[in-house]
Amino acid sequence: MTRPSTAHPRTLDGSAVAVATSVMNLATYGFTMLAARIMGPSEYGALAACLSVLIVVQVGALGLQATAARRIAVDRDNVAAIEQSILSLSTRVSLVLGLVVLALSPVVTRMLNLDDVLTAVILACAVVPLTLTGGQAGVLQGERRWGALSVLYLASGIPRLVVGTALILWRPDATTAVLGVALGYAFPVAVGWWVLRRRRTPETAAPEHSARAMLVESTHNAQVLFVFFALSSVDIVIARNVLDDHDAGLYAAGLIMTKVMLFLPQFIVVVAFPDMASPEHRKRALVRSLVAIGAIGALAVLAAELLSGVAMIFVGGAEFGEVEGLLWLFATLGTVLAMLQLQVYAVLARQARRSVLLVWAALAALVALGLQADSVAELVTSVVAVDTTLLVVLTLASLRINRGAPVPPVTPTPPG
C-alpha cells in the first residue's frame, strides 16, 4: 500500500485552505492593482493582455490537477504509481506548452500589440512552472494533504506580489512585470518539489494509470474548464460590443464584485473535489458544498445591497457610481458562477462527458441572448438568467446520479 489515508480531518484543514486561497487571491489582486497604478494605462494594458493568455493556458495545469486528484481519491492502492505518472506527464506537458507558446511568440507579440518579442518569450517561460504546479497540486489535493497544499497556494500568491511589485518599481514596463510573474511561478514549483521529494517507488505496475490515459483525461478536463472560463468571461466581450464605452466601463466595474464572489469560496471546491470523486461521498459533498457557497453568497448579496457605498470603494469609486444600484445583482452573478464552478468540478470528478454539452449550450445561449441587450442592467440580468438555468439543470443531473454506482477510476474515456 502507498500512503493509505482514511482520516480526513475537515475543520482545521478546510480553514487552512480557505486562508491560503484567500491570501493567494488577495495577493494576485493586489499585484494587478499596484501594477495599474505604478505602470500607467499603456503598459498595464499590455500586462493585462499577457495575463489573459496565461489564464487561457492555465486550463492545462487545472486539467492535470483534476486528473491527479480524482485518480488518487478513488484508487488509494496505487497512489505511488499515480504520483509517478502524473508528475512525469506534468513535466512533459509543461515543456511542450512552453515550447508551443515560445514558437508562437511572434504571433503573440503582434496579437497583443507588445513593444518587443522579449515579453512574449518571457511569457512562454512562465507557462512551464505554471503548468508543472498543476500536477503537484493535484497530488496533494488527492491525498488530502491540505497543509502542504495551503503552503503551495501561499507560494503562488505572495512571491508574485513581493517580487513583481519590486521589479515594476525598479522598471515600470510590461516586460519587467511579466518577468516578475514568471519568477513568482517558480516558488510554488519549489514548494511542490520539496513536499513531494520523498516519493515511493510503485510496488506494482499500474497500466490503467499510464501517461496516455492520464493525458486523455487531462485534455478532457482542460476542455471542460476552458468552456467554463469562457462562460464566465464572455459577457465582458459582449458588453464591449453592445454597449457604449461608458456603459461597458460600468459593466466592467460591476464585474469586479462578480469576480470577488467567484473566488471567495474557491477553497470549498478544492476541499470537496476528492470526496466528489468518491461514489460513497459524492452526493453529500456536493450538497454540503452547494449550501455553503450559497450561504456565503447570500450574505455577500445582502451586504452589497445594504453597504453598496462601501462596496463602491473597491469597485472603482464615485466615477462608477451609476452601477452602485446593481452591485447586488453582480454579487448574485458571482455566487451563481461559484456554484457553477463547483458543479463543473463535480462533472470532472465523475468524468461525465455528456454533461459538458450543457455548458457549451449555455455559452451559445448566453452569447445569443447577451447580444440583444442594450443596457448594463439588461445584460447582467440575461447573464444571471442563463447561468442560473445551467446551474439548476446540472444540479438536478448531479443529484440523480446513483451514488452507489462507482466511476471507473482507470478508464481513459469513461462514459458520461
Disulfide bonds with the S-S distance in Angstrom:
none
